Amino acid sequence: MISKWLTGLLTVILAGWLTYLAILTQQPDPEFVSRSQFMVADLWVVAQIDADRQGNPLPKIILQSTHAITPSPLPQPGEGVIVLNLADTIGFTQPGMYALILNRDAETYRIPTPPEMNSLEKPRIYPWTPEIEQQFQQLQAATPKP
């Protein structure tokens, strides 16, 4: 009698565990801002990125806000700037607001690749969400002021 009761209880527990695991697999992976990418950059921006007819990001972005990481002149919000390697990044899904970590390259910008990243890895851009905003604010607060 106890073995039937114990078998039933274990079956319910196993079914519950498997259901929980199935639910977890349906959740999207969270985005994490690369601290190493942030630490090798001059600034980070929030910008509108548009796409061409094939759905690839256009290199000219419209800045919404700019934030210095190192002492460097900042472009102004509303300004359009060229990001040379934007098409070679990971993270663009559709036109919209994105956070980009940038280095100035004369009159244009590049998204840096940290030295420890594999040479086959592409730099990342981040869809602008409340979670990503919080991560950027935490990184900015932990960075010495220029």
DSSP file (Angstrom, degrees, kcal/mol; ACC not computed):
  #  RESIDUE AA STRUCTURE BP1 BP2  ACC     N-H-->O    O-->H-N    N-H-->O    O-->H-N    TCO  KAPPA ALPHA  PHI   PSI    X-CA   Y-CA   Z-CA
    1    1 A M     >        0   0    0      0, 0.0     4,-1.8     0, 0.0     5,-0.1   0.000 360.0 360.0 360.0 -43.1    0.0    0.0    0.0
    2    2 A I  H  >  +     0   0    0      1,-0.2     4,-2.9     2,-0.2     5,-0.2   0.879 360.0  55.8 -66.5 -37.3    2.8    2.4    0.8
    3    3 A S  H  > S+     0   0    0      2,-0.2     4,-2.5     1,-0.2    -1,-0.2   0.882 107.1  48.8 -66.3 -36.7    4.7    1.5   -2.4
    4    4 A K  H  > S+     0   0    0      2,-0.2     4,-2.3     1,-0.2    -1,-0.2   0.920 114.1  46.8 -65.8 -42.4    1.6    2.4   -4.5
    5    5 A W  H  X S+     0   0    0     -4,-1.8     4,-2.2     2,-0.2    -2,-0.2   0.917 114.6  46.5 -64.1 -44.0    1.2    5.7   -2.7
    6    6 A L  H  X S+     0   0    0     -4,-2.9     4,-2.6     2,-0.2     5,-0.2   0.894 111.5  51.5 -66.2 -40.9    5.0    6.5   -3.0
    7    7 A T  H  X S+     0   0    0     -4,-2.5     4,-2.0    -5,-0.2    -2,-0.2   0.913 111.0  48.5 -62.4 -43.0    5.0    5.5   -6.7
    8    8 A G  H  X S+     0   0    0     -4,-2.3     4,-2.1     2,-0.2    -2,-0.2   0.910 112.0  48.7 -63.2 -42.9    2.0    7.9   -7.3
    9    9 A L  H  X S+     0   0    0     -4,-2.2     4,-2.5     1,-0.2    -2,-0.2   0.927 111.9  48.2 -63.8 -45.5    3.7   10.7   -5.4
   10   10 A L  H  X S+     0   0    0     -4,-2.6     4,-2.6     1,-0.2    -1,-0.2   0.858 109.9  53.4 -63.8 -35.0    7.0   10.3   -7.3
   11   11 A T  H  X S+     0   0    0     -4,-2.0     4,-2.5    -5,-0.2    -1,-0.2   0.914 110.0  47.0 -65.8 -42.6    5.1   10.2  -10.6
   12   12 A V  H  X S+     0   0    0     -4,-2.1     4,-2.4     2,-0.2    -2,-0.2   0.917 113.1  49.0 -64.8 -43.3    3.4   13.5   -9.8
   13   13 A I  H  X S+     0   0    0     -4,-2.5     4,-2.4     2,-0.2    -2,-0.2   0.927 112.7  47.6 -62.8 -44.8    6.7   15.1   -8.7
   14   14 A L  H  X S+     0   0    0     -4,-2.6     4,-2.6     2,-0.2     5,-0.2   0.917 111.7  49.8 -62.9 -43.9    8.4   13.8  -11.9
   15   15 A A  H  X S+     0   0    0     -4,-2.5     4,-2.1     1,-0.2    -1,-0.2   0.902 111.7  49.3 -62.5 -40.2    5.6   15.1  -14.1
   16   16 A G  H  X S+     0   0    0     -4,-2.4     4,-2.3     2,-0.2    -2,-0.2   0.914 111.4  48.9 -64.2 -43.0    5.8   18.5  -12.4
   17   17 A W  H  X S+     0   0    0     -4,-2.4     4,-2.5     1,-0.2    -2,-0.2   0.922 111.6  48.6 -63.0 -45.5    9.5   18.7  -12.9
   18   18 A L  H  X S+     0   0    0     -4,-2.6     4,-2.1     2,-0.2    -1,-0.2   0.873 110.9  51.2 -64.4 -36.7    9.3   17.8  -16.5
   19   19 A T  H  X S+     0   0    0     -4,-2.1     4,-2.1    -5,-0.2    -1,-0.2   0.919 109.6  50.4 -64.0 -44.0    6.5   20.4  -17.0
   20   20 A Y  H  X S+     0   0    0     -4,-2.3     4,-2.2     1,-0.2    -2,-0.2   0.920 111.0  48.4 -59.8 -45.8    8.7   23.1  -15.3
   21   21 A L  H  X S+     0   0    0     -4,-2.5     4,-1.8     1,-0.2    -1,-0.2   0.886 109.5  52.7 -63.5 -39.0   11.7   22.2  -17.6
   22   22 A A  H  X S+     0   0    0     -4,-2.1     4,-0.6     1,-0.2    -1,-0.2   0.892 109.1  49.8 -63.9 -39.2    9.4   22.4  -20.7
   23   23 A I  H >< S+     0   0    0     -4,-2.1     3,-1.0     1,-0.2     4,-0.5   0.910 108.0  54.0 -65.3 -41.9    8.2   25.8  -19.6
   24   24 A L  H >< S+     0   0    0     -4,-2.2     3,-1.1     1,-0.3    -1,-0.2   0.861 102.4  57.1 -61.6 -35.6   11.9   27.0  -19.1
   25   25 A T  H 3< S+     0   0    0     -4,-1.8    -1,-0.3     1,-0.2    -2,-0.2   0.721 102.4  56.5 -69.4 -18.2   12.8   25.9  -22.7
   26   26 A Q  T << S+     0   0    0     -3,-1.0    -1,-0.2    -4,-0.6    -2,-0.2   0.580  86.5  97.4 -87.9 -10.4   10.1   28.2  -24.1
   27   27 A Q  S <  S-     0   0    0     -3,-1.1     2,-0.1    -4,-0.5    -3,-0.0  -0.564  81.7-112.9 -78.5 140.2   11.5   31.3  -22.3
   28   28 A P        -     0   0    0      0, 0.0    -1,-0.1     0, 0.0    -2,-0.1  -0.425  35.8-102.3 -69.8 148.5   13.7   33.6  -24.5
   29   29 A D        -     0   0    0     -2,-0.1     2,-0.1     1,-0.1     0, 0.0  -0.494  41.8-113.2 -67.7 136.6   17.4   33.8  -23.5
   30   30 A P        -     0   0    0      0, 0.0     2,-0.4     0, 0.0    -1,-0.1  -0.412  25.9-119.7 -71.2 149.4   18.1   37.0  -21.6
   31   31 A E        -     0   0    0     -2,-0.1     2,-0.4    96,-0.1    95,-0.0  -0.716  26.4-165.6 -86.3 137.4   20.4   39.6  -23.2
   32   32 A F        -     0   0    0     -2,-0.4     2,-0.3   103,-0.0   100,-0.1  -0.994  19.6-127.4-125.3 130.2   23.6   40.5  -21.3
   33   33 A V        -     0   0    0     -2,-0.4     2,-0.6     1,-0.1     3,-0.1  -0.578  31.5-114.5 -74.0 133.2   25.6   43.5  -22.1
   34   34 A S     >  -     0   0    0     -2,-0.3     4,-2.1     1,-0.2     5,-0.1  -0.578  23.3-164.2 -72.7 113.2   29.3   42.6  -22.7
   35   35 A R  H  > S+     0   0    0     -2,-0.6     4,-2.3     1,-0.2    -1,-0.2   0.893  90.6  52.3 -64.3 -39.7   31.3   44.2  -20.0
   36   36 A S  H  > S+     0   0    0      1,-0.2     4,-0.9     2,-0.2    -1,-0.2   0.877 109.2  49.1 -66.9 -36.1   34.6   43.6  -21.9
   37   37 A Q  H >4 S+     0   0    0      1,-0.2     3,-0.5     2,-0.2    -1,-0.2   0.903 111.9  50.0 -66.2 -40.1   33.1   45.3  -25.0
   38   38 A F  H >< S+     0   0    0     -4,-2.1     3,-1.2     1,-0.2    -2,-0.2   0.884 106.3  55.6 -63.5 -40.0   32.0   48.2  -22.8
   39   39 A M  H 3< S+     0   0    0     -4,-2.3    -1,-0.2     1,-0.3    -2,-0.2   0.688 106.9  48.6 -72.9 -18.5   35.4   48.6  -21.2
   40   40 A V  T << S+     0   0    0     -4,-0.9    -1,-0.3    -3,-0.5     2,-0.2   0.330  97.7  94.7 -99.7   7.9   37.3   49.0  -24.6
   41   41 A A    <   -     0   0    0     -3,-1.2    62,-0.2    -4,-0.2     3,-0.1  -0.548  64.4-145.7-102.3 163.5   34.8   51.7  -25.9
   42   42 A D  S    S-     0   0    0     60,-2.1    27,-3.0     1,-0.3    28,-2.1   0.780  79.3 -12.6 -90.4 -35.4   34.8   55.5  -26.0
   43   43 A L  E     -AB  68 102A   0     59,-2.0    59,-3.2    25,-0.3     2,-0.4  -0.976  54.4-135.4-158.1 165.1   31.0   55.9  -25.7
   44   44 A W  E     -AB  67 101A   0     23,-2.4    23,-2.2    -2,-0.3     2,-0.3  -0.978  23.7-172.0-129.2 149.9   27.7   54.3  -25.8
   45   45 A V  E     -AB  66 100A   0     55,-2.6    55,-2.5    -2,-0.4     2,-0.5  -0.921  25.6-136.0-136.2 157.3   24.6   55.6  -27.5
   46   46 A V  E     +AB  65  99A   0     19,-2.2    18,-3.6    -2,-0.3    19,-1.6  -0.985  43.8 166.6-109.4 127.5   20.9   54.9  -27.9
   47   47 A A  E     -AB  63  98A   0     51,-2.8    51,-2.6    -2,-0.5     2,-0.5  -0.969  42.3-112.4-145.6 154.7   20.0   55.2  -31.5
   48   48 A Q  E     -AB  62  97A   0     14,-2.8    14,-1.8    -2,-0.3     2,-0.5  -0.779  33.9-164.5 -83.5 125.5   17.4   54.6  -34.1
   49   49 A I  E     - B   0  96A   0     47,-2.9    47,-2.0    -2,-0.5     2,-0.2  -0.966   2.9-164.9-115.3 128.2   18.6   52.0  -36.7
   50   50 A D        -     0   0    0     -2,-0.5     8,-3.1    10,-0.5     2,-0.3  -0.637  11.3-131.0-105.1 167.0   16.8   51.6  -40.0
   51   51 A A  B     -E   57   0B   0      6,-0.3     2,-0.1    -2,-0.2    43,-0.0  -0.832   9.0-126.7-119.6 155.2   17.0   48.7  -42.5
   52   52 A D    >   -     0   0    0      4,-2.7     3,-1.7    -2,-0.3    -1,-0.1  -0.203  50.1 -82.4 -83.1-174.0   17.5   48.5  -46.2
   53   53 A R  T 3  S+     0   0    0      1,-0.3    -1,-0.1     2,-0.1    -2,-0.0   0.750 131.0  54.3 -65.3 -24.3   15.2   46.5  -48.4
   54   54 A Q  T 3  S-     0   0    0      2,-0.1    -1,-0.3     3,-0.0    -3,-0.0   0.480 120.7-106.9 -87.6  -2.7   16.9   43.2  -47.6
   55   55 A G  S <  S+     0   0    0     -3,-1.7    -2,-0.1     1,-0.3     3,-0.0   0.549  74.9 136.7  90.0   8.4   16.5   43.8  -43.8
   56   56 A N        -     0   0    0      1,-0.1    -4,-2.7    38,-0.0    -1,-0.3  -0.624  62.4 -99.3 -86.6 148.0   20.1   44.7  -43.1
   57   57 A P  B     -E   51   0B   0      0, 0.0    -6,-0.3     0, 0.0    -1,-0.1  -0.422  33.0-125.0 -68.7 138.6   20.9   47.6  -40.9
   58   58 A L        -     0   0    0     -8,-3.1    -8,-0.2     2,-0.2    25,-0.1  -0.596  16.1-128.6 -77.3 143.5   21.8   50.9  -42.6
   59   59 A P  S    S+     0   0    0      0, 0.0    24,-2.6     0, 0.0     2,-0.6   0.731  88.7  81.4 -69.7 -21.0   25.2   52.3  -41.4
   60   60 A K  E     - C   0  82A   0     22,-0.2   -10,-0.5    20,-0.1     2,-0.3  -0.766  63.7-175.9 -89.3 123.0   23.8   55.8  -40.7
   61   61 A I  E     - C   0  81A   0     20,-2.8    20,-2.2    -2,-0.6     2,-0.6  -0.834  23.7-131.2-115.0 154.5   22.1   55.9  -37.3
   62   62 A I  E     -AC  48  80A   0    -14,-1.8   -14,-2.8    -2,-0.3    18,-0.2  -0.929  27.7-132.2-107.7 117.6   20.2   58.7  -35.6
   63   63 A L  E     +A   47   0A   0     16,-2.7    15,-3.3    -2,-0.6   -16,-0.3  -0.446  28.0 175.5 -74.4 135.9   21.3   59.3  -32.0
   64   64 A Q  E    S-     0   0A   0    -18,-3.6     2,-0.3     1,-0.4   -17,-0.2   0.729  74.6  -2.9-102.9 -38.0   18.7   59.6  -29.3
   65   65 A S  E     -A   46   0A   0    -19,-1.6   -19,-2.2    11,-0.1    -1,-0.4  -0.986  62.4-154.0-152.6 152.2   21.2   59.9  -26.4
   66   66 A T  E     -A   45   0A   0     -2,-0.3     2,-0.4   -21,-0.2   -21,-0.2  -0.968   6.6-170.6-131.0 145.6   25.0   59.7  -25.9
   67   67 A H  E     -A   44   0A   0    -23,-2.2   -23,-2.4    -2,-0.3     2,-0.2  -0.982  19.1-132.0-141.6 123.3   27.1   58.7  -22.9
   68   68 A A  E     +A   43   0A   0     -2,-0.4   -25,-0.3   -25,-0.2   -26,-0.1  -0.510  24.7 172.0 -76.4 139.1   30.9   59.1  -22.5
   69   69 A I  S    S+     0   0    0    -27,-3.0   -26,-0.2     1,-0.4    -1,-0.2   0.688  78.3  18.3-105.3 -44.6   32.9   56.2  -21.3
   70   70 A T  S    S-     0   0    0    -28,-2.1     2,-0.6    76,-0.1    -1,-0.4  -0.821 105.8 -78.0-119.6 162.8   36.3   57.8  -21.9
   71   71 A P  S    S+     0   0    0      0, 0.0   -28,-0.1     0, 0.0    74,-0.0  -0.475  79.0 125.5 -64.3 112.0   37.1   61.5  -22.4
   72   72 A S        -     0   0    0     -2,-0.6     2,-0.1   -30,-0.1    -4,-0.0  -0.967  67.7 -85.9-161.1 153.0   36.1   62.1  -26.0
   73   73 A P        -     0   0    0      0, 0.0     0, 0.0     0, 0.0     0, 0.0  -0.419  46.4-138.2 -64.2 137.2   33.9   64.6  -27.8
   74   74 A L        -     0   0    0     -2,-0.1     2,-0.1    -8,-0.1    -8,-0.0  -0.796   8.0-125.4 -99.4 136.7   30.3   63.4  -27.9
   75   75 A P        -     0   0    0      0, 0.0     3,-0.0     0, 0.0     6,-0.0  -0.415  37.6-107.0 -68.4 158.9   28.1   63.6  -30.9
   76   76 A Q    >   -     0   0    0      1,-0.1     3,-2.0    -2,-0.1   -13,-0.2  -0.632  31.6 -98.3 -92.0 145.1   24.8   65.4  -30.1
   77   77 A P  T 3  S+     0   0    0      0, 0.0   -13,-0.2     0, 0.0     3,-0.1  -0.331 113.0  33.3 -55.9 142.3   21.4   63.7  -29.8
   78   78 A G  T 3  S+     0   0    0    -15,-3.3     2,-0.2     1,-0.4   -14,-0.1   0.154  93.2 121.7  92.3 -17.1   19.4   64.0  -33.1
   79   79 A E    <   -     0   0    0     -3,-2.0   -16,-2.7   -17,-0.1     2,-0.5  -0.485  60.3-132.3 -77.1 146.3   22.7   63.8  -35.1
   80   80 A G  E     -C   62   0A   0    -18,-0.2     2,-0.3    -2,-0.2   -18,-0.2  -0.876  28.7-179.1 -97.5 131.0   23.2   61.1  -37.7
   81   81 A V  E     -C   61   0A   0    -20,-2.2   -20,-2.8    -2,-0.5     2,-0.5  -0.917  25.9-119.3-129.2 157.3   26.5   59.3  -37.6
   82   82 A I  E     -C   60   0A   0     25,-0.4    27,-2.1    -2,-0.3     2,-0.7  -0.832  15.8-163.0 -98.5 128.9   28.0   56.5  -39.6
   83   83 A V  B >   -f  109   0C   0    -24,-2.6     3,-1.4    -2,-0.5     4,-0.3  -0.937   8.2-159.5-110.4 107.4   28.9   53.2  -37.9
   84   84 A L  T 3  S+     0   0    0     25,-2.5     3,-0.3    -2,-0.7    26,-0.2   0.835  85.4  35.7 -60.5 -39.3   31.3   51.4  -40.4
   85   85 A N  T >  S+     0   0    0     24,-0.4     3,-1.3     1,-0.2    -1,-0.3   0.097  78.2 115.8-105.7  24.5   30.9   47.8  -39.1
   86   86 A L  G X  S+     0   0    0     -3,-1.4     3,-1.3     1,-0.3    -1,-0.2   0.869  74.7  56.2 -60.5 -37.2   27.2   47.9  -38.2
   87   87 A A  G 3  S+     0   0    0     -3,-0.3    -1,-0.3    -4,-0.3    -2,-0.1   0.695 102.1  58.9 -68.4 -16.9   26.3   45.3  -40.9
   88   88 A D  G <  S+     0   0    0     -3,-1.3    -1,-0.3     2,-0.1     2,-0.2   0.123  90.1 100.8 -98.0  20.8   28.8   42.9  -39.3
   89   89 A T    <   -     0   0    0     -3,-1.3     2,-0.4    33,-0.1    35,-0.2  -0.541  66.2-126.7-104.8 169.2   27.2   42.8  -35.8
   90   90 A I  B    S+h  124   0D   0     33,-2.4    35,-2.7    -2,-0.2     3,-0.1  -0.899  82.3  50.1-108.0 141.6   24.9   40.5  -34.0
   91   91 A G        +     0   0    0     -2,-0.4     2,-0.5     1,-0.3    -1,-0.1   0.186  65.3 123.0 121.8 -17.0   21.7   41.7  -32.4
   92   92 A F        +     0   0    0     -3,-0.2    -1,-0.3     1,-0.2     6,-0.0  -0.670  18.6 153.1 -80.4 124.1   19.8   43.5  -35.2
   93   93 A T        -     0   0    0     -2,-0.5    -1,-0.2     1,-0.5     3,-0.0   0.670  65.5 -17.3-117.1 -34.0   16.4   42.0  -35.8
   94   94 A Q  S    S-     0   0    0    -45,-0.0    -1,-0.5   -44,-0.0   -45,-0.1  -0.971  86.2 -65.4-164.3 163.6   14.3   44.9  -37.2
   95   95 A P  S    S+     0   0    0      0, 0.0     2,-0.3     0, 0.0   -45,-0.2  -0.287  83.2  88.1 -57.3 143.4   14.3   48.7  -37.4
   96   96 A G  E    S-B   49   0A   0    -47,-2.0   -47,-2.9   -49,-0.0     2,-0.4  -0.989  77.0 -29.1 160.6-164.5   14.1   50.3  -34.0
   97   97 A M  E     +B   48   0A   0     -2,-0.3    31,-2.3   -49,-0.2     2,-0.3  -0.695  57.2 171.8 -88.5 132.3   15.9   51.6  -31.0
   98   98 A Y  E     -BD  47 127A   0    -51,-2.6   -51,-2.8    -2,-0.4     2,-0.5  -0.958  31.9-127.8-136.7 153.5   19.2   50.0  -30.1
   99   99 A A  E     -BD  46 126A   0     27,-3.5    27,-2.3    -2,-0.3     2,-0.4  -0.903  30.7-170.6 -98.6 131.1   22.1   50.5  -27.6
  100  100 A L  E     -B   45   0A   0    -55,-2.5   -55,-2.6    -2,-0.5     2,-0.5  -0.972  19.5-145.5-125.4 138.5   25.5   50.6  -29.3
  101  101 A I  E     -B   44   0A   0     23,-0.4     2,-0.3    -2,-0.4   -57,-0.2  -0.909  35.6-172.8 -99.5 125.2   28.9   50.6  -27.8
  102  102 A L  E     -B   43   0A   0    -59,-3.2   -60,-2.1    -2,-0.5   -59,-2.0  -0.858  30.0-157.9-129.6 153.6   31.2   52.7  -30.0
  103  103 A N  E     -G  110   0C   0      7,-2.7     7,-2.4    -2,-0.3     2,-0.3  -0.979  33.9-118.0-119.2 140.6   34.7   53.8  -30.7
  104  104 A R  E     -G  109   0C   0     -2,-0.4     2,-0.3     5,-0.2     5,-0.3  -0.600  26.0-174.3 -78.7 137.6   35.4   57.0  -32.7
  105  105 A D  E >   -G  108   0C   0      3,-3.4     3,-2.0    -2,-0.3     2,-0.5  -0.766  61.1 -70.2-133.8  84.6   37.3   56.5  -35.9
  106  106 A A  T 3  S-     0   0    0     -2,-0.3    -1,-0.1     1,-0.3     0, 0.0  -0.541 116.8 -14.7  62.3-115.4   38.0   60.0  -37.3
  107  107 A E  T 3  S+     0   0    0     -2,-0.5   -25,-0.4    -3,-0.1    -1,-0.3   0.406 135.0  58.0 -97.4   1.8   34.5   61.2  -38.4
  108  108 A T  E <  S- G   0 105C   0     -3,-2.0    -3,-3.4   -27,-0.1     2,-0.3  -0.588  75.0-127.6-119.5-176.7   32.9   57.8  -38.3
  109  109 A Y  E     -fG  83 104C   0    -27,-2.1   -25,-2.5    -5,-0.3   -24,-0.4  -0.911  10.6-159.1-134.1 158.8   32.4   55.1  -35.6
  110  110 A R  E     - G   0 103C   0     -7,-2.4    -7,-2.7    -2,-0.3   -27,-0.0  -0.980  24.1-123.5-134.7 148.4   33.0   51.4  -35.1
  111  111 A I        -     0   0    0     -2,-0.3    -9,-0.2    -9,-0.2    14,-0.0  -0.850  42.5-126.7 -88.5 119.3   31.6   48.9  -32.7
  112  112 A P        -     0   0    0      0, 0.0    12,-0.3     0, 0.0   -11,-0.1  -0.277  11.4-147.1 -73.6 152.7   34.6   47.5  -30.8
  113  113 A T        -     0   0    0     10,-0.1   -76,-0.0   -73,-0.1     9,-0.0  -0.982  27.4-124.1-111.9 118.1   35.5   43.8  -30.5
  114  114 A P    >   -     0   0    0      0, 0.0     3,-1.6     0, 0.0   -77,-0.1  -0.267  20.7-116.1 -61.8 150.2   37.2   43.1  -27.2
  115  115 A P  T 3  S+     0   0    0      0, 0.0     4,-0.1     0, 0.0   -78,-0.0   0.815 112.1  56.2 -58.5 -32.8   40.6   41.5  -27.5
  116  116 A E  T 3  S+     0   0    0      2,-0.1     2,-0.2     3,-0.0     3,-0.1   0.581  84.3 103.6 -80.6  -6.4   39.5   38.3  -25.7
  117  117 A M  S <  S-     0   0    0     -3,-1.6    -4,-0.0     1,-0.1     2,-0.0  -0.504  85.8-100.9 -73.8 143.8   36.7   37.6  -28.1
  118  118 A N    >   -     0   0    0     -2,-0.2     3,-1.8     1,-0.1    -1,-0.1  -0.338  29.0-120.9 -58.5 141.1   37.3   34.9  -30.7
  119  119 A S  T 3  S+     0   0    0      1,-0.3    -1,-0.1    -3,-0.1    -2,-0.1   0.705 113.7  56.8 -62.7 -17.6   38.2   36.4  -34.0
  120  120 A L  T 3  S+     0   0    0      2,-0.1    -1,-0.3     0, 0.0     2,-0.2   0.639  88.0  96.0 -86.7 -14.7   35.2   34.7  -35.6
  121  121 A E    <   -     0   0    0     -3,-1.8    -4,-0.0     1,-0.0     0, 0.0  -0.489  69.0-138.6 -76.6 145.4   32.8   36.3  -33.1
  122  122 A K        -     0   0    0     -2,-0.2   -33,-0.1     1,-0.1   -32,-0.1  -0.741  24.7-101.1-100.5 150.8   31.0   39.5  -34.2
  123  123 A P        -     0   0    0      0, 0.0   -33,-2.4     0, 0.0     2,-0.3  -0.297  42.2-125.5 -66.1 159.6   30.5   42.5  -32.1
  124  124 A R  B     -h   90   0D   0    -12,-0.3   -23,-0.4   -35,-0.2     2,-0.3  -0.824  18.9-165.3-114.7 145.1   27.0   42.9  -30.5
  125  125 A I        -     0   0    0    -35,-2.7   -25,-0.2    -2,-0.3   -14,-0.0  -0.852  21.4-135.3-116.9 162.4   24.4   45.6  -30.5
  126  126 A Y  E     -D   99   0A   0    -27,-2.3   -27,-3.5    -2,-0.3     2,-0.1  -0.964  11.9-121.8-128.6 125.8   21.5   45.5  -28.0
  127  127 A P  E     -D   98   0A   0      0, 0.0     2,-1.0     0, 0.0   -29,-0.3  -0.426  43.0-109.2 -59.0 137.0   17.7   46.1  -28.5
  128  128 A W        +     0   0    0    -31,-2.3   -31,-0.1   -81,-0.1   -30,-0.0  -0.598  60.4 148.5 -79.4 102.1   16.8   49.0  -26.2
  129  129 A T     >  -     0   0    0     -2,-1.0     4,-2.7     1,-0.1     5,-0.2  -0.812  62.3-103.5-124.6 165.0   14.7   47.4  -23.4
  130  130 A P  H  > S+     0   0    0      0, 0.0     4,-2.2     0, 0.0     5,-0.1   0.871 122.4  52.6 -58.1 -36.0   14.3   48.3  -19.8
  131  131 A E  H  > S+     0   0    0      2,-0.2     4,-1.8     1,-0.2     5,-0.1   0.920 111.6  44.5 -66.8 -43.2   16.6   45.3  -18.8
  132  132 A I  H  > S+     0   0    0      2,-0.2     4,-2.5     1,-0.2     5,-0.2   0.901 111.2  54.5 -67.5 -40.4   19.3   46.5  -21.2
  133  133 A E  H  X S+     0   0    0     -4,-2.7     4,-2.4     1,-0.2    -2,-0.2   0.921 107.6  50.3 -58.3 -44.1   19.0   50.1  -20.0
  134  134 A Q  H  X S+     0   0    0     -4,-2.2     4,-2.2     1,-0.2    -1,-0.2   0.904 110.1  49.9 -62.1 -41.5   19.5   48.9  -16.4
  135  135 A Q  H  X S+     0   0    0     -4,-1.8     4,-2.4     2,-0.2    -1,-0.2   0.917 111.1  48.7 -64.1 -42.7   22.6   47.0  -17.4
  136  136 A F  H  X S+     0   0    0     -4,-2.5     4,-2.8     1,-0.2    -2,-0.2   0.905 110.4  51.2 -63.3 -40.9   24.1   50.0  -19.2
  137  137 A Q  H  X S+     0   0    0     -4,-2.4     4,-2.3    -5,-0.2    -1,-0.2   0.900 110.7  48.8 -63.7 -39.6   23.3   52.2  -16.2
  138  138 A Q  H  X S+     0   0    0     -4,-2.2     4,-1.7     2,-0.2    -2,-0.2   0.912 112.7  47.3 -66.3 -42.0   25.1   49.8  -13.9
  139  139 A L  H  X S+     0   0    0     -4,-2.4     4,-0.7     2,-0.2    -2,-0.2   0.916 112.5  49.9 -64.6 -42.1   28.1   49.6  -16.2
  140  140 A Q  H >< S+     0   0    0     -4,-2.8     3,-0.8     1,-0.2    -2,-0.2   0.907 110.3  50.1 -62.6 -41.8   28.2   53.4  -16.5
  141  141 A A  H 3< S+     0   0    0     -4,-2.3    -1,-0.2     1,-0.2    -2,-0.2   0.830 110.7  49.7 -66.8 -31.8   28.0   53.8  -12.7
  142  142 A A  H 3< S+     0   0    0     -4,-1.7    -1,-0.2    -5,-0.2    -2,-0.2   0.552  94.8  90.2 -84.5  -7.2   30.9   51.3  -12.2
  143  143 A T  S << S-     0   0    0     -3,-0.8  -104,-0.0    -4,-0.7    -4,-0.0  -0.749  87.9-109.2 -92.5 133.7   33.1   53.0  -14.7
  144  144 A P        -     0   0    0      0, 0.0    -2,-0.1     0, 0.0    -1,-0.1  -0.318  42.9-103.7 -56.9 141.6   35.5   55.8  -13.5
  145  145 A K              0   0    0      1,-0.1   -76,-0.1    -4,-0.1   -75,-0.1  -0.420 360.0 360.0 -70.5 140.8   34.3   59.2  -14.8
  146  146 A P              0   0    0      0, 0.0    -1,-0.1     0, 0.0   -77,-0.1   0.498 360.0 360.0 -68.7 360.0   36.2   60.7  -17.7
